């Protein structure tokens, strides 16, 4: 029981973050119209790492995507 509480307090697992990042990617790129270059760059991103800025993805956009993924991964 104590282990579960400690795990929840530590934040979402790597696997739940990877899944949340994939979902956020689909919501950002497929449900809305974004430039093809941005979608391609996000698709090439390794979903096991936080979203990062790049040639076509701004720092603010990457930060917002990562914050959204972390919120979704933290939901029970």
Secondary structure, 3 states (H helix, E strand, C coil): CHHHHHHHHHCCCHHHHHHHHHHHHHHHHCCCCCCHHHHHHHHHCCCCCCCCCCCCCCHHHHHHHHHHHHHHHHCC
